[in-house]
């Protein structure tokens, strides 16, 4: 039914998603209404609390423009609609004409949920994808200042959706970080927002504690409402490529501190300065060598629960429990002594893979890699000549070649320790800085079979530039460490 209703009897609906109007746009519409009149009637319903008045369903902008233009009455189509039906009609009408700001759509969808609608209902009625509905619902949880930044354009829509996954306290901290560290950006790039957010969210898969169990008074992380995976209606099924994240930085910090305290009380060593050494094993990791046909394997903690453990908790980061290779191997060998047959062989083989046993040698120790003592002596002699020519630290490299060949050190930090035990002061930087001289000495002496390959293989591992082979060029090493060959070195090496 369409009737003419005085504008004084028309009220705007508090359910209307649109909260902001462009004054210039309203002025233009008012001029159009004065010249041509109202071309499309408003949709109204009886006022829920005053039967003598009507409430706008579709046409809020036209009502405001009509009042500005001085119109006295407007043609209206009167419909019987519930609050839910009216809100759906408003969303559809605004979306078809001028897009409602995303934050206002978010508030409208949230209101529909409170009225009993479900996410699938919203998808079907609005003809929108689940991702669209989930993103809008997430925006309803934005901190008030973040809402203002989204409306102003300083914060992008995608960034606002990501930010809304955090707790209000974390959102405030992220915005503060952005306003101080990225103040030069007129509108924050998404990558800037992500960098700021990563400082406050943590992957649940990184937790060293059991996330399926409550930790004292705190709920289990897997079901905590402050983790992204606990609200699929807001964040979708796949909220993060890497898995669910903890969105409460303060709670995560408390859990980390409690874990470190418990580990220390159980006898673990706590290291606040270092990172776990490469090759150490994590108690919660499965033993790859023992995987069955289904891909299942016991964890290191299950197999050697008595192995001494170190917890690395550097600079307040998430603690990382670790068992050194030697300690793991020792525990495996100790358990193997009480076993027989294949079980004993299984434990012993795994221990030997972690920490190969030292072979007993005769009084005249032969190098492990098969290089003859004469080769070592010849190379050391050539080293002396080259070191004198280039002014390098002769004694460091005399001992270095012995350590490389006889003791098979493969990591520069281990080399430094070994040199210091022999009374030689050398840092890791010293070893690397004099690498050109090492190469020059090799060129002068000529690589001596396997012995030369050992030296070059070690150098290539330190540089991380690949595996040494017949066509490998020392130039790769020099470019990696930004070094130059000493004067007098062979042109073939430097080229």
Secondary structure as a PSIPRED ss2 file (coil, helix, strand):
# PSIPRED VFORMAT (PSIPRED V4.0)

   1 X C   1.000  0.000  0.000
   2 X E   0.000  0.000  1.000
   3 X E   0.000  0.000  1.000
   4 X E   0.000  0.000  1.000
   5 X E   0.000  0.000  1.000
   6 X E   0.000  0.000  1.000
   7 X H   0.000  1.000  0.000
   8 X H   0.000  1.000  0.000
   9 X H   0.000  1.000  0.000
  10 X E   0.000  0.000  1.000
  11 X E   0.000  0.000  1.000
  12 X C   1.000  0.000  0.000
  13 X C   1.000  0.000  0.000
  14 X C   1.000  0.000  0.000
  15 X C   1.000  0.000  0.000
  16 X C   1.000  0.000  0.000
  17 X C   1.000  0.000  0.000
  18 X C   1.000  0.000  0.000
  19 X C   1.000  0.000  0.000
  20 X C   1.000  0.000  0.000
  21 X C   1.000  0.000  0.000
  22 X C   1.000  0.000  0.000
  23 X H   0.000  1.000  0.000
  24 X H   0.000  1.000  0.000
  25 X H   0.000  1.000  0.000
  26 X H   0.000  1.000  0.000
  27 X H   0.000  1.000  0.000
  28 X H   0.000  1.000  0.000
  29 X H   0.000  1.000  0.000
  30 X H   0.000  1.000  0.000
  31 X H   0.000  1.000  0.000
  32 X H   0.000  1.000  0.000
  33 X H   0.000  1.000  0.000
  34 X H   0.000  1.000  0.000
  35 X H   0.000  1.000  0.000
  36 X H   0.000  1.000  0.000
  37 X C   1.000  0.000  0.000
  38 X C   1.000  0.000  0.000
  39 X C   1.000  0.000  0.000
  40 X C   1.000  0.000  0.000
  41 X C   1.000  0.000  0.000
  42 X E   0.000  0.000  1.000
  43 X E   0.000  0.000  1.000
  44 X E   0.000  0.000  1.000
  45 X E   0.000  0.000  1.000
  46 X E   0.000  0.000  1.000
  47 X C   1.000  0.000  0.000
  48 X C   1.000  0.000  0.000
  49 X C   1.000  0.000  0.000
  50 X C   1.000  0.000  0.000
  51 X C   1.000  0.000  0.000
  52 X C   1.000  0.000  0.000
  53 X C   1.000  0.000  0.000
  54 X E   0.000  0.000  1.000
  55 X E   0.000  0.000  1.000
  56 X E   0.000  0.000  1.000
  57 X E   0.000  0.000  1.000
  58 X E   0.000  0.000  1.000
  59 X C   1.000  0.000  0.000
  60 X H   0.000  1.000  0.000
  61 X H   0.000  1.000  0.000
  62 X H   0.000  1.000  0.000
  63 X H   0.000  1.000  0.000
  64 X H   0.000  1.000  0.000
  65 X H   0.000  1.000  0.000
  66 X H   0.000  1.000  0.000
  67 X H   0.000  1.000  0.000
  68 X H   0.000  1.000  0.000
  69 X H   0.000  1.000  0.000
  70 X C   1.000  0.000  0.000
  71 X C   1.000  0.000  0.000
  72 X C   1.000  0.000  0.000
  73 X E   0.000  0.000  1.000
  74 X E   0.000  0.000  1.000
  75 X E   0.000  0.000  1.000
  76 X E   0.000  0.000  1.000
  77 X E   0.000  0.000  1.000
  78 X E   0.000  0.000  1.000
  79 X C   1.000  0.000  0.000
  80 X C   1.000  0.000  0.000
  81 X C   1.000  0.000  0.000
  82 X C   1.000  0.000  0.000
  83 X H   0.000  1.000  0.000
  84 X H   0.000  1.000  0.000
  85 X H   0.000  1.000  0.000
  86 X H   0.000  1.000  0.000
  87 X H   0.000  1.000  0.000
  88 X H   0.000  1.000  0.000
  89 X H   0.000  1.000  0.000
  90 X H   0.000  1.000  0.000
  91 X H   0.000  1.000  0.000
  92 X H   0.000  1.000  0.000
  93 X H   0.000  1.000  0.000
  94 X H   0.000  1.000  0.000
  95 X H   0.000  1.000  0.000
  96 X H   0.000  1.000  0.000
  97 X H   0.000  1.000  0.000
  98 X C   1.000  0.000  0.000
  99 X C   1.000  0.000  0.000
 100 X C   1.000  0.000  0.000
 101 X C   1.000  0.000  0.000
 102 X H   0.000  1.000  0.000
 103 X H   0.000  1.000  0.000
 104 X H   0.000  1.000  0.000
 105 X H   0.000  1.000  0.000
 106 X H   0.000  1.000  0.000
 107 X H   0.000  1.000  0.000
 108 X H   0.000  1.000  0.000
 109 X H   0.000  1.000  0.000
 110 X H   0.000  1.000  0.000
 111 X H   0.000  1.000  0.000
 112 X H   0.000  1.000  0.000
 113 X H   0.000  1.000  0.000
 114 X H   0.000  1.000  0.000
 115 X C   1.000  0.000  0.000
 116 X C   1.000  0.000  0.000
 117 X C   1.000  0.000  0.000
 118 X C   1.000  0.000  0.000
 119 X H   0.000  1.000  0.000
 120 X H   0.000  1.000  0.000
 121 X H   0.000  1.000  0.000
 122 X H   0.000  1.000  0.000
 123 X H   0.000  1.000  0.000
 124 X H   0.000  1.000  0.000
 125 X H   0.000  1.000  0.000
 126 X H   0.000  1.000  0.000
 127 X C   1.000  0.000  0.000
 128 X C   1.000  0.000  0.000
 129 X C   1.000  0.000  0.000
 130 X H   0.000  1.000  0.000
 131 X H   0.000  1.000  0.000
 132 X H   0.000  1.000  0.000
 133 X H   0.000  1.000  0.000
 134 X H   0.000  1.000  0.000
 135 X H   0.000  1.000  0.000
 136 X H   0.000  1.000  0.000
 137 X H   0.000  1.000  0.000
 138 X H   0.000  1.000  0.000
 139 X H   0.000  1.000  0.000
 140 X C   1.000  0.000  0.000
 141 X C   1.000  0.000  0.000
 142 X C   1.000  0.000  0.000
 143 X C   1.000  0.000  0.000
 144 X H   0.000  1.000  0.000
 145 X H   0.000  1.000  0.000
 146 X H   0.000  1.000  0.000
 147 X H   0.000  1.000  0.000
 148 X H   0.000  1.000  0.000
 149 X H   0.000  1.000  0.000
 150 X H   0.000  1.000  0.000
 151 X H   0.000  1.000  0.000
 152 X H   0.000  1.000  0.000
 153 X C   1.000  0.000  0.000
 154 X C   1.000  0.000  0.000
 155 X C   1.000  0.000  0.000
 156 X C   1.000  0.000  0.000
 157 X H   0.000  1.000  0.000
 158 X H   0.000  1.000  0.000
 159 X H   0.000  1.000  0.000
 160 X H   0.000  1.000  0.000
 161 X H   0.000  1.000  0.000
 162 X H   0.000  1.000  0.000
 163 X H   0.000  1.000  0.000
 164 X C   1.000  0.000  0.000
 165 X C   1.000  0.000  0.000
 166 X C   1.000  0.000  0.000
 167 X C   1.000  0.000  0.000
 168 X H   0.000  1.000  0.000
 169 X H   0.000  1.000  0.000
 170 X H   0.000  1.000  0.000
 171 X H   0.000  1.000  0.000
 172 X H   0.000  1.000  0.000
 173 X H   0.000  1.000  0.000
 174 X H   0.000  1.000  0.000
 175 X H   0.000  1.000  0.000
 176 X H   0.000  1.000  0.000
 177 X H   0.000  1.000  0.000
 178 X H   0.000  1.000  0.000
 179 X H   0.000  1.000  0.000
 180 X H   0.000  1.000  0.000
 181 X H   0.000  1.000  0.000
 182 X C   1.000  0.000  0.000
 183 X C   1.000  0.000  0.000
 184 X C   1.000  0.000  0.000
 185 X C   1.000  0.000  0.000
 186 X C   1.000  0.000  0.000
 187 X C   1.000  0.000  0.000
 188 X C   1.000  0.000  0.000
 189 X C   1.000  0.000  0.000
 190 X H   0.000  1.000  0.000
 191 X H   0.000  1.000  0.000
 192 X H   0.000  1.000  0.000
 193 X H   0.000  1.000  0.000
 194 X H   0.000  1.000  0.000
 195 X H   0.000  1.000  0.000
 196 X H   0.000  1.000  0.000
 197 X H   0.000  1.000  0.000
 198 X H   0.000  1.000  0.000
 199 X C   1.000  0.000  0.000
 200 X C   1.000  0.000  0.000
 201 X C   1.000  0.000  0.000
 202 X E   0.000  0.000  1.000
 203 X E   0.000  0.000  1.000
 204 X H   0.000  1.000  0.000
 205 X H   0.000  1.000  0.000
 206 X H   0.000  1.000  0.000
 207 X C   1.000  0.000  0.000
 208 X C   1.000  0.000  0.000
 209 X C   1.000  0.000  0.000
 210 X C   1.000  0.000  0.000
 211 X C   1.000  0.000  0.000
 212 X C   1.000  0.000  0.000
 213 X C   1.000  0.000  0.000
 214 X C   1.000  0.000  0.000
 215 X E   0.000  0.000  1.000
 216 X C   1.000  0.000  0.000
 217 X C   1.000  0.000  0.000
 218 X E   0.000  0.000  1.000
 219 X C   1.000  0.000  0.000
 220 X C   1.000  0.000  0.000
 221 X H   0.000  1.000  0.000
 222 X H   0.000  1.000  0.000
 223 X H   0.000  1.000  0.000
 224 X C   1.000  0.000  0.000
 225 X C   1.000  0.000  0.000
 226 X C   1.000  0.000  0.000
 227 X E   0.000  0.000  1.000
 228 X H   0.000  1.000  0.000
 229 X H   0.000  1.000  0.000
 230 X H   0.000  1.000  0.000
 231 X C   1.000  0.000  0.000
 232 X H   0.000  1.000  0.000
 233 X H   0.000  1.000  0.000
 234 X H   0.000  1.000  0.000
 235 X H   0.000  1.000  0.000
 236 X C   1.000  0.000  0.000
 237 X C   1.000  0.000  0.000
 238 X C   1.000  0.000  0.000
 239 X C   1.000  0.000  0.000
 240 X C   1.000  0.000  0.000
 241 X C   1.000  0.000  0.000
 242 X C   1.000  0.000  0.000
 243 X C   1.000  0.000  0.000
 244 X C   1.000  0.000  0.000
 245 X E   0.000  0.000  1.000
 246 X E   0.000  0.000  1.000
 247 X C   1.000  0.000  0.000
 248 X C   1.000  0.000  0.000
 249 X H   0.000  1.000  0.000
 250 X H   0.000  1.000  0.000
 251 X H   0.000  1.000  0.000
 252 X H   0.000  1.000  0.000
 253 X H   0.000  1.000  0.000
 254 X H   0.000  1.000  0.000
 255 X H   0.000  1.000  0.000
 256 X H   0.000  1.000  0.000
 257 X H   0.000  1.000  0.000
 258 X H   0.000  1.000  0.000
 259 X H   0.000  1.000  0.000
 260 X H   0.000  1.000  0.000
 261 X H   0.000  1.000  0.000
 262 X H   0.000  1.000  0.000
 263 X H   0.000  1.000  0.000
 264 X H   0.000  1.000  0.000
 265 X H   0.000  1.000  0.000
 266 X C   1.000  0.000  0.000
 267 X C   1.000  0.000  0.000
 268 X C   1.000  0.000  0.000
 269 X E   0.000  0.000  1.000
 270 X E   0.000  0.000  1.000
 271 X E   0.000  0.000  1.000
 272 X C   1.000  0.000  0.000
 273 X C   1.000  0.000  0.000
 274 X C   1.000  0.000  0.000
 275 X C   1.000  0.000  0.000
 276 X C   1.000  0.000  0.000
 277 X C   1.000  0.000  0.000
 278 X C   1.000  0.000  0.000
 279 X C   1.000  0.000  0.000
 280 X C   1.000  0.000  0.000
 281 X E   0.000  0.000  1.000
 282 X C   1.000  0.000  0.000
 283 X C   1.000  0.000  0.000
 284 X C   1.000  0.000  0.000
 285 X C   1.000  0.000  0.000
 286 X E   0.000  0.000  1.000
 287 X C   1.000  0.000  0.000
 288 X H   0.000  1.000  0.000
 289 X H   0.000  1.000  0.000
 290 X H   0.000  1.000  0.000
 291 X C   1.000  0.000  0.000
 292 X C   1.000  0.000  0.000
 293 X C   1.000  0.000  0.000
 294 X C   1.000  0.000  0.000
 295 X C   1.000  0.000  0.000
 296 X C   1.000  0.000  0.000
 297 X C   1.000  0.000  0.000
 298 X C   1.000  0.000  0.000
 299 X E   0.000  0.000  1.000
 300 X H   0.000  1.000  0.000
 301 X H   0.000  1.000  0.000
 302 X H   0.000  1.000  0.000
 303 X H   0.000  1.000  0.000
 304 X C   1.000  0.000  0.000
 305 X C   1.000  0.000  0.000
 306 X C   1.000  0.000  0.000
 307 X C   1.000  0.000  0.000
 308 X C   1.000  0.000  0.000
 309 X C   1.000  0.000  0.000
 310 X E   0.000  0.000  1.000
 311 X E   0.000  0.000  1.000
 312 X E   0.000  0.000  1.000
 313 X C   1.000  0.000  0.000
 314 X H   0.000  1.000  0.000
 315 X H   0.000  1.000  0.000
 316 X H   0.000  1.000  0.000
 317 X C   1.000  0.000  0.000
 318 X C   1.000  0.000  0.000
 319 X C   1.000  0.000  0.000
 320 X E   0.000  0.000  1.000
 321 X E   0.000  0.000  1.000
 322 X E   0.000  0.000  1.000
 323 X E   0.000  0.000  1.000
 324 X C   1.000  0.000  0.000
 325 X H   0.000  1.000  0.000
 326 X H   0.000  1.000  0.000
 327 X H   0.000  1.000  0.000
 328 X H   0.000  1.000  0.000
 329 X H   0.000  1.000  0.000
 330 X H   0.000  1.000  0.000
 331 X H   0.000  1.000  0.000
 332 X H   0.000  1.000  0.000
 333 X H   0.000  1.000  0.000
 334 X H   0.000  1.000  0.000
 335 X H   0.000  1.000  0.000
 336 X H   0.000  1.000  0.000
 337 X C   1.000  0.000  0.000
 338 X C   1.000  0.000  0.000
 339 X C   1.000  0.000  0.000
 340 X C   1.000  0.000  0.000
 341 X H   0.000  1.000  0.000
 342 X H   0.000  1.000  0.000
 343 X H   0.000  1.000  0.000
 344 X H   0.000  1.000  0.000
 345 X H   0.000  1.000  0.000
 346 X H   0.000  1.000  0.000
 347 X H   0.000  1.000  0.000
 348 X H   0.000  1.000  0.000
 349 X H   0.000  1.000  0.000
 350 X H   0.000  1.000  0.000
 351 X H   0.000  1.000  0.000
 352 X H   0.000  1.000  0.000
 353 X H   0.000  1.000  0.000
 354 X H   0.000  1.000  0.000
 355 X C   1.000  0.000  0.000
 356 X C   1.000  0.000  0.000
 357 X C   1.000  0.000  0.000
 358 X C   1.000  0.000  0.000
 359 X C   1.000  0.000  0.000
 360 X C   1.000  0.000  0.000
 361 X C   1.000  0.000  0.000
 362 X C   1.000  0.000  0.000
 363 X C   1.000  0.000  0.000
 364 X C   1.000  0.000  0.000
 365 X C   1.000  0.000  0.000
 366 X C   1.000  0.000  0.000
 367 X C   1.000  0.000  0.000
 368 X C   1.000  0.000  0.000
 369 X C   1.000  0.000  0.000
 370 X C   1.000  0.000  0.000
 371 X C   1.000  0.000  0.000
 372 X C   1.000  0.000  0.000
 373 X H   0.000  1.000  0.000
 374 X H   0.000  1.000  0.000
 375 X H   0.000  1.000  0.000
 376 X H   0.000  1.000  0.000
 377 X H   0.000  1.000  0.000
 378 X H   0.000  1.000  0.000
 379 X H   0.000  1.000  0.000
 380 X H   0.000  1.000  0.000
 381 X H   0.000  1.000  0.000
 382 X H   0.000  1.000  0.000
 383 X H   0.000  1.000  0.000
 384 X H   0.000  1.000  0.000
 385 X H   0.000  1.000  0.000
 386 X H   0.000  1.000  0.000
 387 X H   0.000  1.000  0.000
 388 X H   0.000  1.000  0.000
 389 X H   0.000  1.000  0.000
 390 X H   0.000  1.000  0.000
 391 X C   1.000  0.000  0.000
 392 X C   1.000  0.000  0.000
 393 X C   1.000  0.000  0.000
 394 X H   0.000  1.000  0.000
 395 X H   0.000  1.000  0.000
 396 X H   0.000  1.000  0.000
 397 X H   0.000  1.000  0.000
 398 X H   0.000  1.000  0.000
 399 X H   0.000  1.000  0.000
 400 X H   0.000  1.000  0.000
 401 X H   0.000  1.000  0.000
 402 X H   0.000  1.000  0.000
 403 X H   0.000  1.000  0.000
 404 X H   0.000  1.000  0.000
 405 X H   0.000  1.000  0.000
 406 X H   0.000  1.000  0.000
 407 X H   0.000  1.000  0.000
 408 X C   1.000  0.000  0.000
 409 X C   1.000  0.000  0.000
 410 X C   1.000  0.000  0.000
 411 X C   1.000  0.000  0.000
 412 X H   0.000  1.000  0.000
 413 X H   0.000  1.000  0.000
 414 X H   0.000  1.000  0.000
 415 X H   0.000  1.000  0.000
 416 X H   0.000  1.000  0.000
 417 X H   0.000  1.000  0.000
 418 X H   0.000  1.000  0.000
 419 X H   0.000  1.000  0.000
 420 X H   0.000  1.000  0.000
 421 X H   0.000  1.000  0.000
 422 X C   1.000  0.000  0.000
 423 X C   1.000  0.000  0.000
 424 X C   1.000  0.000  0.000
 425 X C   1.000  0.000  0.000
 426 X C   1.000  0.000  0.000
 427 X C   1.000  0.000  0.000
 428 X H   0.000  1.000  0.000
 429 X H   0.000  1.000  0.000
 430 X H   0.000  1.000  0.000
 431 X H   0.000  1.000  0.000
 432 X H   0.000  1.000  0.000
 433 X H   0.000  1.000  0.000
 434 X C   1.000  0.000  0.000
 435 X H   0.000  1.000  0.000
 436 X H   0.000  1.000  0.000
 437 X H   0.000  1.000  0.000
 438 X H   0.000  1.000  0.000
 439 X H   0.000  1.000  0.000
 440 X H   0.000  1.000  0.000
 441 X H   0.000  1.000  0.000
 442 X H   0.000  1.000  0.000
 443 X H   0.000  1.000  0.000
 444 X H   0.000  1.000  0.000
 445 X H   0.000  1.000  0.000
 446 X C   1.000  0.000  0.000
 447 X C   1.000  0.000  0.000
 448 X C   1.000  0.000  0.000
 449 X C   1.000  0.000  0.000
 450 X H   0.000  1.000  0.000
 451 X H   0.000  1.000  0.000
 452 X H   0.000  1.000  0.000
 453 X H   0.000  1.000  0.000
 454 X H   0.000  1.000  0.000
 455 X H   0.000  1.000  0.000
 456 X H   0.000  1.000  0.000
 457 X H   0.000  1.000  0.000
 458 X H   0.000  1.000  0.000
 459 X H   0.000  1.000  0.000
 460 X H   0.000  1.000  0.000
 461 X H   0.000  1.000  0.000
 462 X H   0.000  1.000  0.000
 463 X H   0.000  1.000  0.000
 464 X C   1.000  0.000  0.000
 465 X C   1.000  0.000  0.000
 466 X C   1.000  0.000  0.000
 467 X C   1.000  0.000  0.000
 468 X C   1.000  0.000  0.000
 469 X C   1.000  0.000  0.000
 470 X C   1.000  0.000  0.000
 471 X C   1.000  0.000  0.000
 472 X C   1.000  0.000  0.000
 473 X C   1.000  0.000  0.000
 474 X H   0.000  1.000  0.000
 475 X H   0.000  1.000  0.000
 476 X H   0.000  1.000  0.000
 477 X H   0.000  1.000  0.000
 478 X H   0.000  1.000  0.000
 479 X H   0.000  1.000  0.000
 480 X H   0.000  1.000  0.000
 481 X H   0.000  1.000  0.000
 482 X C   1.000  0.000  0.000
 483 X C   1.000  0.000  0.000
 484 X C   1.000  0.000  0.000
 485 X C   1.000  0.000  0.000
 486 X C   1.000  0.000  0.000
 487 X C   1.000  0.000  0.000
 488 X C   1.000  0.000  0.000
 489 X C   1.000  0.000  0.000
 490 X C   1.000  0.000  0.000
 491 X H   0.000  1.000  0.000
 492 X H   0.000  1.000  0.000
 493 X H   0.000  1.000  0.000
 494 X H   0.000  1.000  0.000
 495 X C   1.000  0.000  0.000
